[in-house]
Amino acid sequence: MVLEVLHPPRRLVRALRWGWWGLLAWVALAWTVYLDGLVGELTVSWSAHAAVALAPYLLWQLRTRRWRAAALSGVGVALGLLPWAPQLGDPRAPAPEGPTLRFMVANTFYAPPRLEALTADLEGAAPDVLALVEPPATLPEHLAGTGRWRVLAAHVPGNKNNIALLVREGVPGLEVLTATAAVRAYTPSVPLEAELSWRGQRIHVIAAHPPAPTEPSQHTERLRMVPDLAASLRAPGVLLGDLNATRASPLCAHLMQSGLQRPQGDVPGTWPSIFGPLAVGIDHVLAKGDLSLGPARAVWLTRSDHRGVVVEVGLRPRP
């Protein structure tokens, strides 16, 4: 057994060496995110996973006294983990101490529709305010038809830019003042805005879906849209949506620096859903102003490649 570890087959050594170089290249490319690079946005979301994958290489190289390779692996582990270091200092809203509203963002994926199953998933989470991202075109109307939901605003062109904002009927003390789709000329992704009144306090809500950074034009839209959202959200307010950005992204860092706060606890992994808690967290519920946030909880959504996120939002006690 020891001989197999110290002297593995030559074919396995070649495969491991290619894998090792691939992981080192991955964590190196992740740092191009700080140059507003598209490749960096794609790789930095998984840089911590790459760092964890490099750790066994590092231990094996130390054990077999391959010092030069071990030094490179050590640098790779550091490069993979460092983009996530700012997350440790994120401003976090205090935990709720009184009544709360339950906010949920759910990327339900626009096809194929499974309306009854999705309705059961959503109602099982029991949100009071619900942002649907990429929903099947008929899902908002289907939920409204149950008599338990009210559609505040929707933009449903029948593709991945679908988005809808709903409230549960009969929530004590909750009143809808205004709701509208906020069209931006530079992107087909349409944020939805609403002004709510709850327990005598106005709460500004924005539901958004910045495009995924899979091509240069979408990346350019994201670079404009995320700062726009941060500036548009009034305090006290809640920003919820599939932001297509992890906490390692400078775009999320910009939101934190603009006065938004994240929930208590860790950011749950949401995409791809099959990875469960090992997925990357790109779906967020963030708050600005005198609001408190409970821990973010992940929710399974039938046939979606995302898990939903539910957060309890409360008002801070006034002096």
C-alpha positions as a printed Julia matrix, in Angstrom:
319×3 Matrix{Float64}:
   0.0    0.0     0.0
   2.81   2.39    0.91
   4.65   1.5    -2.31
   1.53   2.26   -4.35
   1.31   5.7    -2.75
   5.01   6.47   -3.13
   5.33   4.88   -6.61
   1.94   5.01   -8.4
   1.61   3.67  -11.99
   3.13   5.93  -14.65
  -0.21   6.48  -16.43
  -1.78   7.62  -13.17
   1.15   9.94  -12.52
   0.64  11.63  -15.9
  -3.09  12.06  -15.3
  -2.49  13.48  -11.83
   0.15  15.85  -13.15
  -2.24  17.22  -15.79
  -4.92  17.59  -13.13
  -2.46  19.39  -10.86
  -1.45  21.86  -13.57
  -5.12  22.37  -14.46
  -6.0   23.3   -10.88
  -3.04  25.69  -10.67
  -4.16  27.35  -13.92
  -7.73  27.59  -12.59
  -6.8   29.47   -9.42
  -4.41  31.71  -11.35
  -7.13  32.66  -13.87
  -9.54  33.4   -11.01
  -7.5   36.47  -10.14
  -8.29  38.06  -13.5
 -11.69  38.84  -11.96
 -10.04  41.93  -10.46
  -9.39  43.16  -14.01
 -13.12  42.87  -14.76
 -12.28  39.79  -16.78
 -14.99  37.43  -18.01
 -12.82  34.35  -17.45
 -12.12  35.51  -13.91
 -15.82  35.82  -13.13
 -16.35  32.25  -14.32
 -13.39  30.74  -12.45
 -13.39  32.67   -9.17
 -16.74  31.16   -8.17
 -15.04  27.77   -8.01
 -11.6   28.84   -6.81
 -12.24  27.59   -3.26
 -13.25  24.19   -4.66
 -10.01  24.14   -6.69
  -8.01  25.04   -3.58
  -9.58  22.17   -1.65
  -8.78  19.81   -4.55
  -5.15  20.99   -4.47
  -4.77  20.21   -0.76
  -4.3   16.41   -1.23
  -1.64  17.12   -3.87
   0.13  19.38   -1.39
   0.08  16.75    1.37
   1.34  14.04   -0.99
   4.15  16.28   -2.28
   5.21  17.13    1.27
   5.18  13.45    2.21
   7.31  12.49   -0.79
   9.59  15.55   -0.32
   8.8   17.15   -3.64
   9.51  20.56   -2.22
   9.3   22.64   -5.4
   5.97  21.13   -6.4
   4.72  21.49   -2.83
   5.6   25.18   -2.89
   3.59  25.63   -6.09
   0.66  23.73   -4.58
   0.83  25.89   -1.46
   0.7   29.03   -3.59
  -2.23  27.55   -5.51
  -4.18  26.81   -2.33
  -3.6   30.38   -1.16
  -4.61  31.85   -4.53
  -7.8   29.8    -4.49
  -8.84  30.76   -0.96
  -7.84  34.43   -0.83
 -10.66  35.76   -3.07
 -13.06  34.45   -0.42
 -11.28  36.16    2.47
 -13.33  39.42    2.25
 -16.42  37.33    2.96
 -15.18  36.87    6.52
 -15.53  40.6     7.12
 -18.88  41.05    5.4
 -21.31  43.36    7.19
 -24.09  41.18    8.52
 -27.48  42.38    9.63
 -28.41  41.62   13.24
 -30.67  38.66   13.94
 -34.41  39.41   14.19
 -35.81  39.82   17.7
 -39.5   40.28   16.87
 -42.0   39.62   14.06
 -40.56  38.88   10.63
 -41.49  38.75    6.98
 -40.21  35.74    5.08
 -38.51  36.66    1.8
 -37.67  34.02   -0.8
 -35.85  34.02   -4.12
 -36.53  30.99   -6.31
 -34.93  30.36   -9.69
 -37.45  27.76  -10.84
 -36.03  27.38  -14.38
 -38.4   28.29  -17.22
 -38.73  24.83  -18.83
 -40.13  22.25  -18.61
 -43.01  23.49  -16.46
 -44.11  21.43  -13.46
 -46.6   23.87  -12.01
 -48.16  21.71   -9.32
 -44.82  20.42   -8.03
 -43.28  23.9    -8.01
 -46.34  25.32   -6.24
 -45.97  22.67   -3.53
 -42.25  23.47   -3.16
 -42.89  27.21   -2.89
 -45.82  26.96   -0.51
 -43.86  24.51    1.62
 -41.29  27.25    2.2
 -44.15  29.6     3.19
 -42.66  32.91    1.99
 -44.52  36.19    2.43
 -42.63  37.93   -0.41
 -41.52  35.77   -3.34
 -39.22  36.58   -6.24
 -39.5   34.09   -9.11
 -36.51  33.99  -11.46
 -36.71  32.16  -14.8
 -40.19  30.85  -13.97
 -42.32  28.98  -16.5
 -44.34  31.69  -18.24
 -47.61  30.48  -16.7
 -46.34  29.98  -13.14
 -47.12  33.51  -11.79
 -50.69  33.3   -13.08
 -51.0   29.76  -11.75
 -49.97  30.89   -8.26
 -52.35  33.85   -8.42
 -55.13  31.48   -9.48
 -54.82  29.56   -6.23
 -56.11  32.64   -4.39
 -53.12  32.52   -2.02
 -50.78  34.79   -3.99
 -50.88  38.22   -5.57
 -48.63  39.12   -8.5
 -47.17  42.59   -7.9
 -45.12  42.89  -11.07
 -43.87  40.54  -13.76
 -41.77  40.5   -16.92
 -42.43  37.23  -18.73
 -41.13  37.26  -22.32
 -41.04  33.45  -22.29
 -37.32  32.87  -21.81
 -34.59  33.0   -19.17
 -35.3   36.7   -18.57
 -38.65  35.81  -16.97
 -39.07  37.34  -13.51
 -42.02  37.94  -11.18
 -42.57  39.42   -7.72
 -45.44  38.14   -5.58
 -46.79  38.53   -2.04
 -48.82  36.05   -0.05
 -52.41  37.11    0.5
 -53.5   37.99    4.01
 -50.12  38.73    5.61
 -50.92  40.72    8.78
 -49.88  44.35    8.54
 -48.48  44.08    5.02
 -49.65  46.63    2.45
 -48.45  47.08   -1.13
 -47.97  50.75   -1.99
 -46.41  50.56   -5.47
 -44.98  47.92   -7.81
 -43.45  48.22  -11.26
 -40.98  46.74  -13.72
 -37.85  48.92  -13.9
 -36.74  48.64  -17.53
 -33.07  49.34  -18.22
 -32.16  50.17  -21.82
 -28.81  48.37  -21.67
 -30.05  44.89  -20.68
 -32.98  42.55  -21.39
 -32.94  41.51  -17.71
 -35.7   43.6   -16.09
 -35.58  44.25  -12.31
 -38.88  44.56  -10.46
 -39.45  47.16   -7.74
 -42.07  47.43   -5.04
 -42.76  49.69   -2.09
 -44.25  47.8     0.84
 -45.58  49.02    4.16
 -45.29  46.64    7.09
 -45.99  47.47   10.73
 -45.77  51.19    9.96
 -42.42  50.94    8.12
 -41.89  51.38    4.39
 -39.66  48.72    2.81
 -38.25  49.1    -0.7
 -37.9   45.77   -2.54
 -35.96  45.01   -5.71
 -36.04  41.59   -7.38
 -33.33  41.19  -10.02
 -31.57  38.71  -12.27
 -28.3   40.08  -13.68
 -27.28  37.94  -16.66
 -24.9   35.04  -16.22
 -21.33  35.89  -17.31
 -21.21  33.39  -20.15
 -20.35  35.81  -22.96
 -18.75  39.27  -23.18
 -21.98  41.21  -23.81
 -23.66  39.66  -20.75
 -20.59  40.35  -18.65
 -20.71  44.01  -19.71
 -24.39  44.17  -18.71
 -23.59  42.75  -15.28
 -20.82  45.3   -14.71
 -23.42  48.06  -15.22
 -26.45  46.42  -13.66
 -25.1   45.38  -10.25
 -23.82  48.86   -9.28
 -27.1   50.26  -10.63
 -29.05  47.97   -8.31
 -26.91  48.98   -5.34
 -27.57  52.65   -6.03
 -31.28  52.16   -6.72
 -32.13  50.31   -3.51
 -33.4   52.73   -0.88
 -33.08  52.09    2.84
 -34.69  50.26    4.42
 -34.78  47.86    1.51
 -34.32  44.27    0.42
 -32.51  43.11   -2.72
 -33.29  39.54   -3.69
 -32.57  37.56   -6.78
 -30.28  35.28   -8.71
 -27.35  37.68   -8.92
 -25.12  35.19  -10.79
 -22.25  36.19   -8.51
 -20.67  34.52   -5.51
 -19.19  36.31   -2.52
 -15.76  35.97   -4.12
 -16.86  38.31   -6.94
 -16.01  42.01   -6.74
 -19.59  42.69   -7.84
 -20.9   41.22   -4.58
 -18.18  43.11   -2.72
 -19.51  46.3    -4.32
 -22.98  45.55   -2.94
 -21.55  45.13    0.55
 -19.59  48.38    0.24
 -22.78  50.16   -0.89
 -24.44  49.56    2.46
 -26.1   46.18    1.92
 -25.81  43.49    4.55
 -25.99  39.73    4.25
 -27.9   37.33    6.5
 -26.58  35.65    9.59
 -24.66  32.42    9.02
 -23.16  31.08    5.8
 -24.25  31.68    2.21
 -25.94  28.42    1.14
 -24.9   26.72   -2.07
 -27.62  27.12   -4.68
 -26.21  26.27   -8.14
 -26.06  23.67   -9.53
 -28.66  22.16   -7.24
 -27.36  18.6    -7.71
 -24.24  19.61   -5.73
 -26.4   20.47   -2.72
 -24.41  22.33   -0.03
 -21.24  22.0    -2.14
 -22.75  24.19   -4.87
 -21.84  27.86   -5.24
 -24.08  30.51   -3.68
 -25.31  32.84   -6.43
 -28.87  33.43   -5.13
 -29.05  36.1    -2.45
 -31.31  38.01   -0.07
 -29.57  41.21    1.1
 -30.83  44.16    3.15
 -30.05  47.85    3.46
 -30.93  50.08    6.4
 -32.65  49.26    9.67
 -33.59  45.68    8.92
 -32.57  42.46   10.61
 -31.94  39.15    8.84
 -32.08  35.59   10.02
 -29.94  32.79    8.53
 -30.4   31.98    4.84
 -32.02  28.59    4.29
 -31.83  26.61    1.04
 -35.0   25.04   -0.43
 -35.23  22.28   -3.05
 -37.15  23.23   -6.22
 -38.5   20.49   -8.48
 -36.58  20.17  -11.79
 -34.68  23.4   -11.23
 -30.92  23.67  -11.49
 -31.06  26.09   -8.51
 -32.05  25.76   -4.91
 -34.19  28.56   -3.51
 -33.18  30.78   -0.6
 -35.45  31.85    2.26
 -34.57  34.56    4.81
 -36.55  35.98    7.73
 -36.52  39.8     7.61
 -37.46  41.9    10.63
 -37.47  45.53   11.71
 -34.82  46.76   14.1
 -36.16  48.23   17.34
 -36.36  52.0    17.18
 -34.64  54.0    19.94
